[in-house]
Amino acid sequence: MKNKTLIRILVVMTVFIVATSFYYLPYYVTKPGSAHELDPIVKVKDGFDDKGEFMLTTVRMGKANIYAYLIASIKKYEYIYPVEEIRNPHESDEEYNLRQLQLMENSQNHAIEVAFKEANKPYHYNYKGIYVLNVYPSMPAAEILNPGDRITALDGQKFESSKQFIEYIENKKKGDSVEITYIRNDQEMIEKIPLKEFPDMADKVGLGISLSDDKEIVTDPAVSLDTEEIGGPSAGLMFSLEIYNQLTEEDLTKGYSIAGTGTISENGEVGRIGGIEQKIIAADNVGAEYFLAPDETISDEMKEKNPGLESNYSAAKKTAEDIGTEMKVIPVKTFDDAVTFLHSLPNK
């Protein structure tokens, strides 16, 4: 009898644990991810080999169930974020994932451009249209467009940037319609969409989408990047270094294992990223010897909003000291800063 009661209790507890594990709270949990060598990911045709390696670093992130939430609340380098701090207003999971993948694509383009400029190699862009990132539920576009659609023309007119697209729409008024030519699943479609005032901006009319330029960079030699499902722009700096290293005969790695993070702009500025502390841990876990960290400027406005805010480099250095790693954290503000530091390393 006692055995049967115990079995029933265990069955009920198991069912309860399984059921509650699929109930998600309105939070995300982030934790240290992994470090990926870039040699297998980035390929420059007939590029030069290296003796060491550059590595990008990642943060693991997922929706929080009750157990993940409780674990993160007591673990030092696991963080809990409300959904609204991760996703944009009205943004679905699908839209968030699409936005991250598009940010990654833009990051790759910037990295290639910076590396080819530095190496004095030819490149140009093929403009493909406007990539729809988000569609606002109460706006007219919600009836027609989906995240991931690519808009190629307005009223039959082609455009060369999202700036031109926005300027065209801004010259319209409430009640006007525009004919949208767009691509979905490799099929071209044309629909008329009326313009409407934004709910929170009565003096502004639009379609109700957020957008990004969709353009392809063409280079000589050719570059391919196999990023699978890695999203976001934070690998930009490391992509640019790996591409440049394969374009030039001198090996910037000097035989070392070099991890890092940071966005990269078209002009080579290295930008702030999230999860720097967790990325330090990811790099240390694989034995990286150096870590390149953004040393971005914290503006007075940023300090006013968040008095405790510090640069990625400062936070990275504190974390490195806290975990007792021998890995050296190097501050970089630009691509040139990173290259200058790498040139200064002795051969291993």
VMD Tcl script that draws the C-alpha trace (Angstrom):
set ca {
  {0.00 0.00 0.00}
  {2.79 2.38 0.95}
  {4.63 1.56 -2.29}
  {1.51 2.36 -4.36}
  {1.08 5.68 -2.56}
  {4.74 6.55 -3.13}
  {4.45 5.68 -6.83}
  {1.35 7.88 -7.16}
  {3.12 10.78 -5.48}
  {6.14 10.38 -7.79}
  {3.88 10.23 -10.86}
  {2.00 13.36 -9.80}
  {5.24 15.20 -9.07}
  {6.71 14.17 -12.44}
  {3.60 15.33 -14.29}
  {3.66 18.62 -12.35}
  {7.35 19.26 -13.11}
  {6.93 18.45 -16.81}
  {3.79 20.58 -17.11}
  {5.26 23.59 -15.34}
  {8.47 23.40 -17.35}
  {6.42 24.32 -20.44}
  {4.84 27.33 -18.74}
  {6.88 30.39 -19.58}
  {7.13 33.56 -17.52}
  {7.31 37.05 -19.13}
  {11.09 37.01 -18.77}
  {14.20 35.94 -20.63}
  {17.23 34.34 -19.01}
  {20.74 34.83 -20.38}
  {23.84 32.86 -19.46}
  {27.40 32.36 -20.74}
  {27.36 30.85 -24.21}
  {30.24 29.51 -26.25}
  {33.19 30.66 -28.33}
  {33.36 29.68 -32.00}
  {36.53 29.58 -34.08}
  {36.02 31.70 -37.18}
  {38.17 29.67 -39.60}
  {35.32 27.21 -40.36}
  {32.73 30.02 -40.51}
  {34.49 32.64 -42.65}
  {35.99 31.74 -46.02}
  {37.81 34.16 -48.34}
  {38.52 32.58 -51.71}
  {42.23 31.71 -51.93}
  {42.70 33.40 -48.56}
  {45.78 33.11 -46.37}
  {45.93 30.66 -43.45}
  {46.66 31.56 -39.84}
  {48.57 29.82 -37.06}
  {46.27 30.94 -34.25}
  {42.57 31.67 -34.28}
  {40.04 34.44 -33.98}
  {36.85 33.52 -32.13}
  {33.42 35.07 -31.79}
  {31.64 34.70 -28.46}
  {27.95 34.16 -27.76}
  {25.38 34.46 -24.99}
  {22.76 31.77 -24.47}
  {19.28 33.23 -24.15}
  {15.86 31.69 -23.77}
  {12.41 32.24 -22.34}
  {12.29 31.63 -18.63}
  {10.18 28.91 -17.08}
  {9.89 28.85 -13.30}
  {12.97 26.62 -12.89}
  {15.23 28.65 -15.19}
  {14.07 31.80 -13.40}
  {14.88 30.41 -9.95}
  {18.31 29.12 -11.03}
  {19.19 32.44 -12.69}
  {18.13 34.38 -9.61}
  {20.88 32.72 -7.54}
  {23.67 32.26 -10.14}
  {26.09 35.16 -10.45}
  {26.50 35.33 -14.21}
  {22.97 34.41 -15.25}
  {20.71 37.41 -15.79}
  {16.93 37.86 -15.90}
  {15.33 40.42 -18.23}
  {11.65 41.37 -18.63}
  {10.37 40.63 -22.14}
  {10.00 44.36 -22.91}
  {13.75 44.87 -22.41}
  {14.54 42.25 -25.08}
  {11.79 42.61 -27.65}
  {10.46 45.80 -29.21}
  {6.86 46.83 -28.43}
  {4.36 44.65 -30.34}
  {7.22 42.40 -31.52}
  {6.48 38.66 -31.72}
  {9.05 35.90 -31.22}
  {9.17 35.42 -35.00}
  {9.77 39.13 -35.59}
  {12.47 39.22 -32.91}
  {14.31 36.28 -34.51}
  {14.03 37.83 -37.98}
  {15.37 41.12 -36.64}
  {18.35 39.36 -35.07}
  {19.15 37.53 -38.31}
  {18.90 40.76 -40.31}
  {21.15 42.53 -37.80}
  {23.64 39.70 -38.30}
  {23.46 40.12 -42.08}
  {24.06 43.88 -41.79}
  {26.94 43.17 -39.41}
  {28.51 40.82 -41.95}
  {28.23 43.44 -44.70}
  {29.88 46.07 -42.52}
  {32.64 43.64 -41.51}
  {33.38 42.75 -45.13}
  {33.36 46.42 -46.16}
  {35.77 47.44 -43.37}
  {38.15 44.56 -44.09}
  {38.20 45.17 -47.86}
  {38.76 48.91 -47.39}
  {41.70 48.21 -45.08}
  {43.15 45.64 -47.50}
  {42.50 47.93 -50.49}
  {40.44 45.27 -52.27}
  {37.45 45.97 -54.56}
  {33.81 45.65 -53.45}
  {30.39 47.08 -54.30}
  {26.78 46.73 -53.13}
  {23.75 45.37 -54.98}
  {20.65 46.99 -53.49}
  {17.78 44.51 -53.15}
  {15.09 46.58 -51.46}
  {13.58 47.13 -48.02}
  {13.48 44.27 -45.55}
  {10.36 44.30 -43.34}
  {11.42 43.67 -39.75}
  {8.22 44.36 -37.80}
  {4.58 45.03 -38.63}
  {2.50 47.00 -36.12}
  {-0.84 45.25 -35.40}
  {-3.16 48.27 -35.63}
  {-1.65 49.75 -38.79}
  {-2.67 49.10 -42.43}
  {0.39 47.03 -43.35}
  {-0.72 44.35 -40.87}
  {-3.39 43.26 -43.38}
  {-0.87 42.74 -46.18}
  {2.79 42.49 -45.16}
  {4.64 39.94 -43.04}
  {8.00 40.17 -41.29}
  {10.60 38.93 -43.77}
  {8.92 40.42 -46.87}
  {11.18 42.43 -49.16}
  {9.70 45.61 -50.65}
  {11.21 46.44 -54.05}
  {9.08 49.36 -55.32}
  {6.53 52.02 -54.31}
  {3.96 53.06 -56.93}
  {6.14 51.32 -59.50}
  {9.23 53.35 -58.56}
  {12.47 51.66 -57.49}
  {14.53 53.18 -54.68}
  {18.13 52.89 -53.56}
  {17.86 53.06 -49.77}
  {15.45 52.97 -46.86}
  {16.04 56.76 -46.59}
  {14.48 57.25 -50.05}
  {11.63 54.93 -49.06}
  {10.90 56.94 -45.89}
  {11.12 60.29 -47.71}
  {8.60 59.07 -50.31}
  {6.13 58.03 -47.60}
  {6.64 61.29 -45.66}
  {5.43 63.28 -48.68}
  {2.07 61.50 -48.49}
  {-0.88 62.41 -46.26}
  {-3.53 60.55 -44.29}
  {-5.92 58.69 -46.58}
  {-3.42 58.36 -49.45}
  {-2.55 54.86 -50.65}
  {0.66 53.48 -52.05}
  {1.14 50.50 -54.33}
  {3.65 48.16 -52.76}
  {5.67 45.68 -54.84}
  {7.14 43.02 -52.57}
  {8.74 39.58 -52.63}
  {7.56 36.72 -50.40}
  {8.81 33.13 -50.78}
  {10.43 34.11 -54.11}
  {7.10 35.33 -55.48}
  {6.48 38.95 -56.49}
  {3.20 40.49 -55.32}
  {1.61 43.93 -55.69}
  {-0.92 45.40 -53.24}
  {-2.33 48.82 -52.42}
  {-2.00 49.86 -48.79}
  {-3.57 53.02 -47.30}
  {-1.60 55.29 -45.00}
  {-2.78 55.93 -41.46}
  {-1.77 58.02 -38.47}
  {0.35 56.19 -35.90}
  {-1.58 55.66 -32.62}
  {1.11 57.35 -30.53}
  {2.09 59.97 -33.15}
  {-1.04 61.68 -34.49}
  {0.99 64.07 -36.66}
  {2.75 61.24 -38.52}
  {1.30 58.87 -41.12}
  {2.76 55.65 -42.43}
  {2.31 51.99 -43.29}
  {3.18 50.68 -39.83}
  {6.42 48.79 -40.43}
  {9.98 48.94 -39.16}
  {12.54 48.27 -41.84}
  {16.14 47.74 -42.81}
  {18.09 48.03 -46.04}
  {18.40 44.67 -47.77}
  {21.60 44.78 -49.78}
  {24.24 42.32 -50.90}
  {27.96 43.09 -50.89}
  {29.92 41.75 -53.86}
  {33.68 41.37 -53.44}
  {36.78 40.24 -55.26}
  {37.88 37.80 -53.94}
  {34.56 36.28 -52.87}
  {33.69 35.91 -49.18}
  {31.27 33.41 -47.65}
  {30.07 33.29 -44.05}
  {28.25 30.29 -42.59}
  {26.59 31.74 -39.49}
  {23.70 29.25 -39.28}
  {21.32 30.60 -36.64}
  {23.73 33.01 -34.90}
  {21.84 36.29 -34.66}
  {22.56 39.89 -33.79}
  {25.37 42.30 -34.72}
  {27.87 41.63 -31.95}
  {30.29 39.51 -34.00}
  {31.04 42.36 -36.41}
  {34.52 43.20 -35.09}
  {35.70 39.60 -35.07}
  {34.30 38.95 -38.56}
  {36.18 41.97 -39.90}
  {39.46 40.81 -38.34}
  {39.10 37.26 -39.68}
  {38.27 38.48 -43.19}
  {41.15 40.98 -43.19}
  {43.52 38.31 -41.92}
  {42.61 35.99 -44.78}
  {43.02 38.85 -47.29}
  {46.56 39.76 -46.18}
  {49.73 37.71 -46.00}
  {50.78 38.73 -42.50}
  {49.10 36.58 -39.83}
  {47.52 38.89 -37.26}
  {46.86 36.05 -34.82}
  {50.63 35.47 -34.37}
  {49.70 31.94 -33.22}
  {47.48 33.11 -30.32}
  {43.88 32.27 -29.48}
  {42.04 35.61 -29.64}
  {38.38 36.04 -28.74}
  {36.32 39.20 -28.72}
  {33.08 40.96 -29.42}
  {31.67 44.28 -30.62}
  {29.56 45.68 -33.40}
  {31.32 47.24 -36.39}
  {30.14 50.24 -38.40}
  {30.95 51.02 -42.02}
  {33.67 53.41 -40.84}
  {35.26 50.87 -38.51}
  {33.92 52.06 -35.15}
  {33.49 49.29 -32.58}
  {30.19 49.48 -30.71}
  {28.73 48.35 -27.41}
  {27.11 44.93 -27.05}
  {25.11 43.09 -24.40}
  {26.30 40.25 -22.19}
  {29.97 41.20 -22.10}
  {30.51 39.50 -18.72}
  {29.05 36.25 -20.01}
  {31.18 36.41 -23.13}
  {34.32 36.78 -21.01}
  {33.40 33.52 -19.29}
  {32.69 31.80 -22.63}
  {36.12 32.86 -23.95}
  {37.91 31.79 -20.78}
  {36.21 28.39 -20.89}
  {37.94 27.60 -24.20}
  {41.33 28.95 -23.16}
  {41.43 32.21 -25.11}
  {44.60 34.20 -24.41}
  {43.30 37.64 -25.40}
  {39.84 39.19 -25.47}
  {39.09 42.30 -27.54}
  {36.38 44.35 -25.79}
  {34.59 47.52 -26.98}
  {35.83 50.59 -25.12}
  {32.90 52.74 -26.17}
  {32.33 56.26 -24.84}
  {29.53 56.58 -22.27}
  {27.75 59.86 -23.02}
  {26.41 62.22 -20.35}
  {22.89 61.39 -21.51}
  {23.53 57.67 -21.02}
  {24.99 58.31 -17.56}
  {21.97 60.40 -16.61}
  {19.60 57.58 -17.54}
  {21.77 54.91 -15.93}
  {24.27 56.35 -13.40}
  {25.96 52.97 -12.87}
  {26.57 52.34 -16.58}
  {30.16 51.51 -17.55}
  {31.88 50.67 -20.81}
  {32.03 47.10 -22.07}
  {35.77 47.13 -21.49}
  {35.41 48.16 -17.83}
  {32.79 45.47 -17.19}
  {34.86 42.86 -19.04}
  {38.01 43.68 -17.07}
  {36.14 43.41 -13.74}
  {34.70 40.04 -14.75}
  {38.11 38.74 -15.83}
  {39.55 39.74 -12.46}
  {36.59 38.20 -10.62}
  {36.94 34.77 -12.27}
  {40.73 34.81 -11.98}
  {41.45 34.23 -15.67}
  {44.92 34.67 -17.18}
  {43.25 35.92 -20.37}
  {44.14 39.56 -21.07}
  {41.30 41.98 -21.88}
  {42.21 44.57 -24.53}
  {40.21 47.81 -25.04}
  {39.35 48.74 -28.65}
  {37.39 51.71 -29.99}
  {37.96 51.04 -33.70}
  {39.01 48.33 -36.12}
  {42.36 50.12 -36.45}
  {42.85 49.91 -32.67}
  {42.44 46.13 -32.86}
  {44.84 45.80 -35.80}
  {47.43 48.03 -34.10}
  {47.31 45.87 -30.97}
  {47.61 42.65 -32.97}
  {50.61 44.03 -34.88}
  {52.28 44.70 -31.51}
  {52.07 41.06 -30.38}
  {55.28 39.04 -30.62}
  {55.08 35.81 -32.59}
  {54.17 32.95 -30.31}
}
mol new
graphics top color blue
foreach p $ca { graphics top sphere $p radius 0.5 }
foreach p [lrange $ca 0 end-1] q [lrange $ca 1 end] { graphics top cylinder $p $q radius 0.2 }
display resetview
